[in-house]
Amino acid sequence: MAEGMVNPMPDLTWQEELGPRWVEVDLGALKHNYQEIRQRIGPGVKLLGVVKADAYGHGAVEVSRVLEEMGIDMLGVTNVAEGKQLRQAGITVPLLVFQPFSPDEIPCLAQFDLTATVASQEALSWLQQWLEKNGGTIKVHLKVETGMGRYGFWPKDVVAAAREIIAIPGLFLEGVYSHLAAAMWKNKSYSRTQFHLFQKVCADLEKAGIKGLIKHIANSAALVDLPEMSLDMVRVGTLLYGQYPSPHMGKILALKDTWCLKAKVVYLRQLPRGHTVGYGRAFKTRCPLRVAVLPVGFVDGVQLEPLFKPASFFDLLKGMAKLFLTYLGWDKFRSPVLFPGGTGRIIGKVGMQLTMVNVSGVKEIQVGTRACLPVRRTAIDSGIPKVYLEAGRIMTISRTISVSTKPELGRTE
Ligand SMILES: *Cc1c(COP(=O)(O)O)cnc(C)c1O
């Protein structure tokens, strides 16, 4: 990673070196969001910043550096490889690895001082055997299954597991946690059930004389809607990056957007009425349109047409109505592309490396004009160059990321 970074970047040719598309990360916005979250949780509650999946597409190393400087208490990653990458980049704050580890990852946990999640009896015996043979210390948090259906000890088995951990020399039980499955829903009853199960486990641990553990269950959605679940620490990702986990949440924090995919117009022209656009002729002009071509597509990991996943029957009807209006020629529900001179709309199918945009209403547009595209951040190819800005100034540019540090597909959360 380090060899791919140039710092600082006052050089006039940086844009040419970047190519026609890049990601802009606003570190000032990240700092602002951090402070908003800190204020919300108040003193006495620790903050774990989630930097898994390359910090939700922002670049895990750069984001972790900023969060460490801001005073984050802990960082969370999905797997051991992600944790190792941060340690090798010089990050020193405690790092919690969420995913169950495999026996061959234990040396790495120990060497890089990564805090492991223990979710099974089997994992405990692996740790015990390794520590007996090699010595040293490993910190762990116990994971409790309260309703996610993914991994964790059943509540009834937690006290016994905790006792066992405490009895193993070199193993240090630091925390106990669980994960909410539906905190982003309006209906919070499932989350409350999960929380009560977790609280019961915490009470059982206290009764068994196991005290002083860091207890945590809250994610971004809980921090917004269920602050009573904050306990000793909250684990926050989505909010740090300026987004809310769901559209119907109260916008109680003044968050700033931290991320944007930028691309330069590579071609521009007028298409006559009745002309089709792109593969499968999925779009036909109903009047003459000015169309810009942008050099991004699905090969970049860009999924520009959001998947339509209705949450209810009413949602389904709404979605169908939108689709129908779009079919009739309404532009409003097409994905927006922001230009300095106005908003364009994506038309036709997104291609492998090219996307067409109706820019008829956009002022002062020409080849080379920069646009900001709506994409799912975590879906973006981590090889796309990233430009880090603060207060409008370029701080760092990261052009390469080694493939080995890219989280394995299907193993990230
Ligand atoms: C991803 C993750 C989080 C953060 O979730 P957000 O909704 O993005 O805040 C917290 N805890 C665990 C275990 C996670 O995997």
Ligand as a Chemical Component Dictionary entry (heavy atoms), coordinates in Angstrom:
data_LIG
# 
_chem_comp.id                   LIG 
_chem_comp.type                 NON-POLYMER 
_chem_comp.pdbx_formal_charge   0 
_chem_comp.three_letter_code    LIG 
# 
loop_
_chem_comp_atom.comp_id 
_chem_comp_atom.atom_id 
_chem_comp_atom.alt_atom_id 
_chem_comp_atom.type_symbol 
_chem_comp_atom.charge 
_chem_comp_atom.model_Cartn_x 
_chem_comp_atom.model_Cartn_y 
_chem_comp_atom.model_Cartn_z 
_chem_comp_atom.pdbx_ordinal 
LIG C1 C1 C 0 -20.517 -4.084 10.000 1  
LIG C2 C2 C 0 -20.629 -4.268 11.472 2  
LIG C3 C3 C 0 -20.953 -3.194 12.308 3  
LIG C4 C4 C 0 -21.250 -1.798 11.793 4  
LIG O1 O1 O 0 -22.500 -1.706 11.206 5  
LIG P1 P1 P 0 -23.046 -0.275 10.723 6  
LIG O2 O2 O 0 -24.491 -0.517 10.550 7  
LIG O3 O3 O 0 -22.360 0.037  9.454  8  
LIG O4 O4 O 0 -22.736 0.688  11.796 9  
LIG C5 C5 C 0 -20.967 -3.414 13.676 10 
LIG N1 N1 N 0 -20.708 -4.631 14.181 11 
LIG C6 C6 C 0 -20.407 -5.695 13.409 12 
LIG C7 C7 C 0 -20.123 -7.004 14.051 13 
LIG C8 C8 C 0 -20.363 -5.551 12.035 14 
LIG O5 O5 O 0 -20.067 -6.598 11.271 15 
# 
loop_
_chem_comp_bond.comp_id 
_chem_comp_bond.atom_id_1 
_chem_comp_bond.atom_id_2 
_chem_comp_bond.value_order 
_chem_comp_bond.pdbx_ordinal 
LIG C1 C2 SING 1  
LIG C2 C3 SING 2  
LIG C2 C8 DOUB 3  
LIG C3 C4 SING 4  
LIG C3 C5 DOUB 5  
LIG C4 O1 SING 6  
LIG O1 P1 SING 7  
LIG P1 O2 DOUB 8  
LIG P1 O3 SING 9  
LIG P1 O4 SING 10 
LIG C5 N1 SING 11 
LIG N1 C6 DOUB 12 
LIG C6 C7 SING 13 
LIG C6 C8 SING 14 
LIG C8 O5 SING 15 
# 
